[in-house]
Amino acid sequence: MFDWDKWQEIFATIRKNRLRTFLTGFSVAWGIMMLVILLAAGQGLQNGAMSEFLADAVNTLWINGGRTSVPYGGYQPNRPIIIKNSDYDHVTEAYTSIIKSSASKNYWGAEVVYGKEAANYETRAIHPDNQYMENNYVLSGRYINQRDIDEFRKVAIIGRKISTDLFKGKDPVGEYIRINGVLFEIVGVYTDEGGDDEEDNIYLPINVGQKTLSREPEEMSRMIVAYEEDFTATQAKELEKEITADLAARHGFDPEDKRALRIWNRKENMQEVIGVITGIKIFVWVIGIFTIIAGIIGVTNIMMVVVKERTREIGVRKALGATPGSIISLIMQEAIFITSFSGYIGLVLGVGLVSLIGGKIDHDFFKNPEINFNIALITLGVLILAGALAGFLPARKAATIQPIEALRDE
């Protein structure tokens, strides 16, 4: 039941000690504000990391050739390992757990000409399943298909950024461009979750790109294989080891040589990054909680001072029939009010700063720092609990004051 008289006393005590109450409340508000900002920063790191991973399919192994670092089978170290079409065919046929596969040959800085417009873009010769591997979405036209490979069609799909740069808003589907002097018909425009960095590429059918733009038509820059989405990290690692052993046997290098092949296991890497971010979030919570504890100690100290200053008054109250419960209620309500009000101000300031500044941050590894509603509710609950804890010890002390001793207090 709301007791207006009791709250008038609480406000009178606060007004009497404005500076002391302000400084105590400031420590609580500062702790909550920093906790909110740090949690938002942790979420921003997670959003950035996840956007980098989700730009391409997570359940994939990206296999690139490297150089051997140890002698093996009569071969000297520092021998280049080059992935070829035959390796792709072997892996695709040998592993039934692989649901999709693609390989690419990359041509960096290929000269692309359309009319009077010219620029240099990365051009990749690919298989049709590359659309799944790199999370490409067709905006207009179509993607590279198997018929393009079978019939050796000189067709290309371009990224949205290239479409904007070269065609200035005109629909490029059906137009022709020259890539390193070879004429290709544009059959589609794609977009990618990775944004501009992934939308300035040109894709060609794998065999067409290899034979028209490469001096070594059997070579590949990388091979990508996708396994079942429900594979665990352990199963993905086992598949990685099996493919490595297979390719080691085909190319004659030590399967334990980590430099012979450069394999990016995206699921494993993602779990490692998530683990690091989770650790950062836990660390942030620890820092925030200890900061709040410092504020709680401040509130506890001020309430102890309040009890000391009002010892005689409390004694009079008890002599007139006030119950220990009413004394405890008075002290705890004041502590909860100071803590909750100050914390709420800190919460509002923290959320306001995150909303004001966070929307302007869009880095590759730090995106959209934010505080979700559940975190706000948890923080509010922490504030109320903190206020109750801050007032509990002083309230107990006040409740144990004997009227006769209080009346003697000077």
Residue pairs with C-beta under 8 A, 6 or more apart in sequence:
6 329
6 330
6 333
7 333
9 330
10 330
10 333
10 334
10 337
13 306
13 310
13 334
14 21
14 334
14 338
17 302
17 306
20 302
20 305
21 302
21 338
23 298
24 295
24 298
24 299
24 301
24 302
24 338
24 342
25 338
25 341
25 342
25 345
26 342
27 294
27 295
27 298
28 292
28 295
28 296
28 298
28 299
28 338
28 339
28 342
28 343
28 346
28 383
28 386
29 342
29 343
29 345
29 346
29 349
30 291
30 295
30 346
31 288
31 291
31 292
31 294
31 295
31 343
31 346
32 292
32 295
32 342
32 343
32 346
32 347
32 350
32 379
32 383
33 346
33 347
33 349
33 350
33 353
34 287
34 288
34 291
34 350
35 284
35 285
35 287
35 288
35 289
35 291
35 292
35 350
35 379
36 346
36 347
36 350
36 351
36 354
36 371
36 379
37 350
37 353
37 354
38 284
38 287
38 288
39 281
39 284
39 285
39 288
39 371
39 375
40 350
40 354
40 358
40 369
40 370
40 371
41 284
41 369
42 277
42 280
42 281
42 284
43 368
43 369
43 370
43 371
43 372
44 358
44 361
44 366
44 367
44 368
44 369
44 370
45 277
45 280
45 365
45 366
46 274
46 277
46 281
47 366
47 367
47 368
47 369
47 370
48 363
48 364
48 365
48 366
48 367
49 270
49 273
49 274
49 277
49 365
50 270
51 193
51 194
51 367
52 194
52 364
52 365
53 266
53 269
53 270
53 273
54 135
54 193
55 134
55 135
55 192
55 193
55 194
55 195
55 198
56 133
56 134
56 135
56 194
56 266
57 132
57 133
57 134
57 135
57 226
57 266
58 266
58 267
58 270
59 226
59 227
59 228
59 229
59 231
59 236
59 266
59 267
60 133
60 224
60 225
60 226
60 227
60 266
60 267
61 224
61 225
61 227
61 236
61 239
61 240
61 243
61 263
61 264
61 265
61 266
62 222
62 223
62 224
62 263
62 264
62 266
63 83
63 222
63 223
63 224
63 225
63 243
63 247
63 261
63 262
63 263
64 83
64 221
64 222
64 261
64 262
64 263
64 264
65 80
65 81
65 82
65 83
65 222
65 261
65 262
66 80
66 81
66 259
66 260
66 261
66 262
67 77
67 78
67 79
67 80
67 81
67 259
67 260
68 75
68 77
68 78
68 79
68 81
68 253
68 254
68 257
68 259
68 260
69 77
69 78
69 257
69 258
69 259
69 260
70 77
70 254
70 257
71 77
72 252
72 253
72 254
72 257
73 252
73 253
75 252
75 253
79 253
81 247
81 251
81 253
81 260
81 261
82 219
82 220
83 103
83 219
83 220
83 221
83 222
83 223
83 247
84 218
84 219
84 220
85 103
85 210
85 218
85 220
86 218
87 220
87 223
87 247
87 250
88 101
88 103
88 220
88 223
90 246
90 250
91 98
91 101
91 223
91 225
91 243
91 246
91 247
92 98
92 101
92 225
94 246
95 225
95 239
95 242
95 243
97 227
97 228
97 231
97 239
98 225
98 226
98 227
98 239
99 226
99 227
99 228
100 129
100 132
100 133
100 225
100 226
101 127
101 129
101 223
101 224
101 225
101 226
102 126
102 127
102 128
102 129
102 130
102 132
102 133
102 223
102 224
103 126
103 127
103 206
103 220
103 222
103 223
103 224
104 124
104 125
104 126
104 127
104 130
104 206
104 220
104 221
104 222
104 224
105 124
105 125
105 206
105 209
105 210
105 213
105 214
105 219
105 220
105 221
106 122
106 123
106 124
106 221
106 222
107 122
107 123
107 124
107 125
107 180
107 209
107 213
107 214
108 122
109 120
109 121
109 122
110 120
110 121
110 122
110 123
110 179
110 180
110 202
110 213
111 118
111 119
111 120
111 178
111 179
111 180
111 181
112 118
112 119
112 120
112 121
112 123
112 162
112 166
112 177
112 178
112 179
112 202
113 177
113 178
114 166
114 167
114 175
114 176
114 177
114 178
117 165
117 166
119 162
119 165
119 166
121 162
121 200
121 201
121 202
122 200
122 201
122 202
123 179
123 201
123 202
123 203
123 204
123 209
123 213
124 130
124 201
124 202
124 203
124 204
124 209
124 221
125 203
125 204
125 205
125 206
125 207
125 208
125 209
125 210
125 213
125 214
126 144
126 203
126 204
126 205
126 206
126 209
127 144
127 149
127 206
128 143
128 144
128 145
128 146
128 149
129 226
130 136
130 144
130 203
130 224
131 138
131 143
131 144
131 190
132 226
133 224
133 226
134 192
134 194
134 198
135 192
135 193
135 194
136 143
136 190
136 191
136 192
137 190
137 191
137 192
138 157
138 188
138 189
138 190
139 160
139 163
139 188
139 189
139 190
139 191
140 171
140 173
140 188
140 189
141 157
141 173
141 186
141 187
141 188
141 189
142 157
142 187
142 188
143 157
143 188
143 190
143 203
144 155
144 157
144 187
144 188
144 203
144 204
144 205
147 153
148 155
148 205
148 208
149 205
149 206
149 207
149 208
152 205
152 207
152 208
153 185
153 205
153 208
154 182
154 183
154 184
154 185
154 204
154 208
154 212
155 184
155 185
155 186
155 187
155 204
155 205
155 208
156 177
156 179
156 184
156 185
156 186
156 187
156 202
156 203
156 204
157 186
157 187
157 188
157 189
157 190
157 202
157 203
158 166
158 172
158 177
158 186
158 188
158 189
158 190
158 201
158 202
158 203
159 189
159 190
159 191
159 192
159 198
159 199
159 200
159 201
159 202
160 189
160 190
160 191
160 199
161 196
161 199
161 200
162 199
162 200
162 201
162 202
163 172
163 189
165 200
166 172
166 177
167 175
172 186
172 189
173 186
173 187
173 188
173 189
174 185
174 186
175 185
175 186
176 183
176 184
176 185
176 186
177 183
177 184
177 186
178 184
179 202
179 204
179 213
180 213
182 212
182 213
184 204
190 199
190 203
191 199
192 198
192 199
197 364
204 213
207 217
210 217
210 218
210 219
211 217
225 243
227 235
227 236
227 239
231 239
231 267
233 267
233 268
233 271
236 265
236 267
236 268
237 265
237 268
240 263
240 265
241 255
244 255
244 261
244 263
245 255
247 261
248 254
248 255
248 257
248 260
251 260
253 260
254 260
289 382
292 382
292 386
295 339
295 342
295 386
296 339
296 386
296 389
296 390
297 390
299 335
299 338
299 339
299 386
299 387
299 390
299 391
300 335
300 389
300 390
300 391
300 393
300 394
302 338
303 331
303 334
303 335
303 390
303 391
303 394
303 395
304 393
304 394
304 397
306 331
306 334
306 394
307 314
307 331
307 394
307 397
307 398
310 398
311 401
311 406
311 409
312 406
312 407
312 409
314 322
314 327
314 398
314 401
314 406
315 401
315 402
315 403
315 404
315 405
315 406
315 407
315 409
316 403
316 406
316 407
317 326
317 327
318 324
318 327
318 401
318 402
318 403
318 406
319 403
319 407
324 399
324 400
325 399
327 395
327 398
327 399
328 395
328 396
328 398
328 399
329 395
330 395
330 398
331 391
331 394
331 395
331 398
332 387
332 388
332 391
332 392
332 395
333 391
334 391
335 387
335 388
335 390
335 391
335 394
335 395
336 384
336 387
336 388
336 390
336 391
337 387
338 387
338 390
339 383
339 384
339 386
339 387
339 390
340 383
340 384
340 387
343 379
343 380
343 382
343 383
343 386
343 387
344 380
344 383
347 376
347 379
347 380
347 383
350 371
351 371
351 376
354 369
354 370
354 371
358 368
358 369
358 370
359 368
361 367
361 368
361 369
362 368
